[in-house]
Amino acid sequence: QASEEASLRALESLMTEFFHNCTTNERKREIEELLNNFAQQIGAWRFCLYFLSSTRNDYVMMYSLTVFENLINKMWLGVPSQDKMEIRSCLPKLLLAHHKTLPYFIRNKLCKVIVDIGRQDWPMFYHDFFTNILQLIQSPVTTPLGLIMLKTTSEELACPREDLSVARKEELRKLLLDQVQTVLGLLTGILESIWDKHSVTAATPPPSPTSGESGDLLSSLLQSPSAAKLLNQPIPILDTESEYICSLALECLAHLFSWIPLSTSITPSLLTTIFHFARFGCDTRVRKMSSVNGSSQNSVLGQERGRLGVLAMSCINELMSKNCVPMEFEEYLLRMFQQTFYLLQKITKENNAHTVKSRLEELDESYIEKFTDFLRLFVSVHLRRIESYSQFPVVEFLALLFKYTFHQPTHEGYFSCLDIWTLFLDYLTSKIKSRLADKEAVLNRYEDALVLLLTEVLNRIQFRYNQAQLEELDDETLDDDQQTEWQRYLRQSLEVVAKVMELLPTHAFSTLFPVLQDNLEVYLGLQQFVVTSGTGHRLNITAENDCRRLHCSLRDLSSLLQAVGRLAEYFIGDVFAARFNDALTVVERLVKVTLYGSQIKLYNIETAVPSVLKPDLIDVHAQSLAALQAYAHWLAQFYSEVHRQNPEQFISLVSTALEAITPLISSKVQEKLLLSACHLLVSLATTVRPVFLISIPAVQKVFNRITDTSAQRLPDKAQVLVCRALSNVLLLPWPNLPESEQQWAVRSTNHASLISALTREYRQLKSNAILPQRKVQLEDTKVVIHQTLSVLEDIVESISGESTKSRQICYQSLQESVQVSLALFPAFIHQSDVTDEMLSFFLTLFQGLRVQMGVPFTEQIIQTFLNMFTREQLAESILHEGSTGCRVVEKFLKILQVVVQEPGQVFKPFLPSVISLCMEQVYPIIAERSSPDVKAELFELLFRVLHHNWRYFFKSSVLASVQRGVAEEQMENEAQFSAIMQ
């Protein structure tokens, strides 16, 4: 006894010292070691039992329980059975004696330790484990304790960690399933009795028939007036203890529902009770009462009661998320939906005192989240099951969902609801695809709902209707997907618009186009306000109100242009002819708008509020070009349909578009607008490919602008795009024409002179690259290399998938520049930023044009690289992890990957040197470092060496050796093979 007492005092002082803020880390480690050693001793648990019953120190109690936990989970097999019996009887007694006074975290930990014993010993050695829990629940004094034990049991036994054998897991689950009916019965009883005990039915008069509480929809939903009446009872007012018990019971149910299968043991009365509690979340009166009485005690109560609603919804959602529904449970499910929709109707009911939005704002945020989860599960998991019930009013449900969606108090809430509509639209689309015969019937049923949805979503993205909310959205900060909050809002909204368009093309178009027209009129009408001033053109709109209205209209026009672009895919393919006129109207408008913007140079105009209106005007112009670009595939299809008959209309569309593009290709134009113009040019050159493109004066102007060395160079991105477009005009085969009419000879000559002009400065570097360069000169040289290689690499990449003829011409034009690059490479081997760009270029050449380069030259390239990458050079590059040097080595290994997997005998002579480079040079350097990226490329290269060059190591085929019956085949290059395999 005395030694136990002394140990306890020592432990208490150690614990206090350990958690004291002056204790050093050294000392903490010493104390930790002492404690660990003590815990390992056999019989330490006896001391811990004494500590638990004799101390008030939380740290000591926690430590003692950890000793037990360790003993039970890791050493239980070796504990003598006498000791086990003692532990099994002492710990529960301890819990019963002290559960009222222990801090909650100690009490919960003690419960978990007892459950851990059950996990090992029930039912064989601890047969009354579960009956004890049931008794605790049934005795009013210990109900909360019993519920905590029950929830812990459900967590630890039904979903155990990996340290149990599969057989034991299955045994436990079976044992628990046998108890489910009893447990659910007890929980139902607890919740029902508390509800009934506090219910205030007698005191309140029945609601008057005019109050409209029990609407017609409700009676049709619930099929029985009595159920409706039940759900209209006022919510009882609970005391704190009852509140606590209910929340524990609902937490138990939520966990049980996560693993028990749906079955009749989940009775209607249990479901109804859970729904009663779900009403706590959507009853604004609960909150009202608490604030009227004023005392903080009551407002805390109000929050607690809201929490009961959240817990009840968690239970419902656990049941909802199960896709496997037995036949006999379907009816219950239907009843659940009916009851939830009753709640939804309650939440979204308007009356004089409340708009729907203010009602939703009053509810607990987590309750709304749970409710939205419920609706999502309903649509994604159960809609197909429920839709076939004649008594389930799907269209009315959609009307409620519509109200719920468009009155969400937060943006996040609105996004979540849009997701639900997206799921619903996907469901409809796939349903129609699988039952084409019923297409009309399905669409007729939902047409009104979809048109309403479309109109409302479109209104929500327009400042004209929704300015206050849209101005709250952030359009500066980028999220993880590299888009701002406003862009995400717009993108998600346009996805819904696009899905409706897919289902109801004519409706969607006739809804969207007039709105676009209205805003276009404003934009096209700006011309009359443009006046010439001393410094240039000025927009003569100055009144604050007019500027604000113009700002809103331009923002809306920009969004609607994006919407029209998003819908381009619904005008092509099989429906091209049927929807031709609509698409033509759109494209004509877009061409007109882009030309208008470029002609009156709205992007350079002076305005009264430059910080707002100038970006707006630039954005509209850029979006109109982007929207037109989205119709490139439509233009291509138009071209292939009309190129034989009367292509005048097509020619005029393309020529006008080019007239809109060319003035924008200038270094004086803002980058956003410049890039939109470049992208459109690339699409016309690559996707549409009209034969007359090269002869249009506007295009010739761009050729001259790009090849004129005196003109100011465009920003890098734009320069690369324009060069890609011009190269593609000359390289890509024209559609709808036979090989004999492709005019390859002329195009080849033109392409050679284009590339020659683009690489003039680069090719001159060859002569003076060998001389030592001054710092300034070196920087200039680097710029030339960077600018030229980025353009050439892009040109090669864009034709790598094209016909042999295109690739041939491309390589002929590039040949000299490629040789220059190879000659420059050794001179820049110590400038890793330059070698990085050169290897990128060579990698692209190998991937796209290796056939055209031919064997001798390829050999020369590989040999040059192998000679340059000495052990020292590799070490210098790799040692700086994450640096350009590392990237250089990665790209070099990637080039070798392309080489070793080339079929045929051509590159086989390189294998020995490739393998020795890998094993003797690269591998030793990275073996002692993490260098994850280089390692990945090295292993990929070795894998390809083995995968594509098996014969290099094993001469004869597998079949031959099987037929000969030789046991051991002679292996070639054995040393290299073993080195790789290690």
C-alpha positions, 0 to 999 in steps of 0.5 A: 500500500505504502509503495503504491502511495509513494509511486502515485506521488512520484508519478503525479510530480513527474507528470506535472513536471513533464507538462510544465512550460519550463521543462526542457526537451531533454528532460521530457525525453528522460521522463518519457523513457521512465514512463515507457519502462514502467508501462512495460513491466509485468503487473504495472496495471495493478499500480495503474488501477490504484492510481485511477481510483486514488488520484484527481490528476488528469495526466496521471489518469490518462497515462494509466488508461494508456497503460491498460490500452497498450496491455489489452491491444498488444500484450493481452495474449500473454496476460494470465487468465486470473489477471484478465478476469480481475481487469474485466471486473474492476474497470467497469466497477470503476466506471460505474463508481466515478462516471459522474465525476470524471472529466468527459475525455477520461470517461470516454477513454475508460469506456474505450478501454473496456470496449477494447477488452470486449473486442478481444474477449466477447462473448467467449470470456466476457459474456456479459459485455453487451448485456451490461451495456443494454442494462446501463441504457435501460437504467435512467441514471446511467442512460447517457453512459450506456449510450456512450458505451454503445457508440464506442462499441459500434465504432470499435467492433463493427468497423475495427482497425486492421489489427484483427483477423478477418475471421474475428472481424466477421464474427464480431459483425455477426454478433452485433447484427444479432443485437441490432433489433434490440438496440434499435428498439431501445433507442426508439423507446428513448427518443419517443418517450422524451418527445412524448413526455415534453410534447405540448399537444394538449395546450395548443389549438389546432391550426386554423384551416386558412393558415395553409400549414397542411397544403395540398401538396403535403396531403398528396405526399403523405397520403394520410391526414394523420401523418400530416397532423403528426408532423404539424405538432409544435416542437416540444421544449426539452430540458438540458439532460433530455437534450443531451440524451437525445443527442447521444441517441441520435449519434449512436443511430448515425453510426449504426446506420453507417454499417447495418444493412437496410432492413425491416428492423429499421421500423416506421416508428423509428423513422418517424421519430428521427423525422420529428427531431429533424424538425428541430433544425428547420423550426425558426421558432426555437431560435425566437424563443431563446432570443426573447427570453434573453438569458444566455442559458436559453440562447445556448439551448437554441443552438443545442436544439438546432444541433439535434436537427443536424444529428437527425439529418445525419441519420437520414443521410446515412440511410440515404447513401445506401444504394442497395435497397431490399424490396421490403424497404422501398416503401419505408424509403418512399415514406422517408422522402415524403417526410423530408419533402414535408420539411423542405416545403416547410423551409421554403414556405413564404408568408408575409413575415418571411421571405424564403431567403430570410427563413433560410438565413435563420437556420443553422448553416450545418443544418442547411448543409446536411439538407443539401446533402440529403437532396444530392443523395436523393437525386444521385442515388434514388431518383430513378427508383422513386420516379416510377412511383405514380404517387411521388410528385417529381415535378412538385419536388423540382419546384421545391428544389428550385425555390431552395436553390435560388434562395440559398443564403451563401455562394457555397450553398448555391454552388452545391445546389447547382451540382444537384441540378447538374446530377438531375440533368445528367440523369435525364440525359442518360435516361433519354439516351437509353429510351429514345422512344420515350424522349418526347414524353420525358422531355414534355414532363420536365420541359417547364422546369428546365426552361425555368431553371435555365432562365433563372441561372442566366439571370443569376450571372447577369449584373442586370438582375443580380448585381448585389450578389455578383459584386461580392464575388472575388475576381482577383485571387486564384484558387487551386484550379487557377480560377477566381471565385467569379470565374468558378461561379460563371463556369458552373452556371454555364455548365448547367446552361449547356446541359439544358441546351443539350436537352432542349436546344431550341428553347435554350437558344431562344432564351439565350439569344435575345438576352445576348442581342439586348446587350450587343445593341448597347455595345454596338451603339457605343460608336455614336458616343465616340468623339475625336479629341486632341489625344485620340478617341474618347467615349463621351459617356460621363454621368456616373449613373450611365457609366455604372449602367454601361459597366453592368451591361458590358460585364453581362455581355462578356458572360453571355458571349462565354455562354454562346461559346460554350454552346458551340458543340451543340450545333455540329455533327449530326445536327449541323443541318437541322440547327444551321440557321441558328448557328449561322445567326450566331457566327454572323453576329460574332464576326460583326462584333469582333470587326466592330471592336477592332475597327473603332479600336474600343481597346484604346479609347479614353473613358470617364472611368478608365479603371473600370470601363477600359478593362470591360471593353477589352474583356468584351472584345477578347470574349467575342474573339474567344466565342468565335473561336469556339465555332471553329469546328462548325466553320470547318463543317460548313466549309466541307458542306459548301466548298463545291457549290457556293462558298461565298457566304463562307469566304466572307465570314472567314475574310471578315474574321481575319480583318478583325484579327489582323489589327490586333496582332501588334505589340501595342495591344493589351496582352489579353486581347492580343492572345485571344486574336492569336488563338482565333488565328491558330484555330482558323489555320488549324481546324478550318484550313480554308484553301484561300487563307494564304491569298487573303491580304490580311494574312499576307500582312501578318506574314510580313509583320512577323518576318520583318526584323525591324518590326517590334517583336510580339510578347513570347506567347503571342509570337509563338502562336502567330508563328504556329498559325502561319506555319500551319497555313503552309504545312497542313493538308487542305481538307476536301482536296486530292493530293494532286491539288495540294500545291506542295511545291509552292508551299514548301518554298514558302515555308522554307523562307518563313523559317529562314526569316524566323531563324536569321539571327539564330543561325548567325550565332554559329560562327561566333559561338566558339569565341569567349563572350562578354557578360552582356553579349551572353545575355543577348545570345541567350535571348535569341536562343530562347525566342527562336527555340520556343517558336521552332519547338512549338511548330514541330509539336503542332505537326507531330501528328500530321501526314508524312508530307507535312512533317517532311516539309517541316524538317527540310525547313528546319534542317539548318537550324537543327544543325546549328543547335547541335553545334551550339550545344557544347559551347553552352554545356555549363549554362543549364538554362540554355541546355534545358531549352535545347534538350526540350527542342531535341526531345520534341524533334525526336518525338515528332520528326525522328523518321525525317531526321534519318539515321546518320544525323540521329546518330550524330546527335546522340553521340554528341550528347553522350560525349558531352554528358560526362560524369562530372557534367552529370554530377554538376547538373544533378547536385542542385535538386529541383534545379534546371540542371536536374531538368536537363538530365531528365530531358536527356533521359527522355530522349534516350527513352524514345531512342531505345524503344524504336523498332528495327536494328537502326539504333541498336548500336547505341545500347551499350553506351546508353546502358553504361551511361545509366549504370556507371554515370547517372545511377551512382550519383543519384543512388545516395540522394533522393532526386525523385524526378531523375530517378523516375526517368532513369528507371523508365529508361531502364524498363524500356531498354529491357522491354523493347530490347530483350533480344539484346540479352537473350539471342534466341526466342523463348519458343526455340529454347522450349523446343530444344529443351535446353535448361539454361540459355547462354546470355549475352551482355550478362554483366549489364543485365545483372547490373540493371536487375540489381 
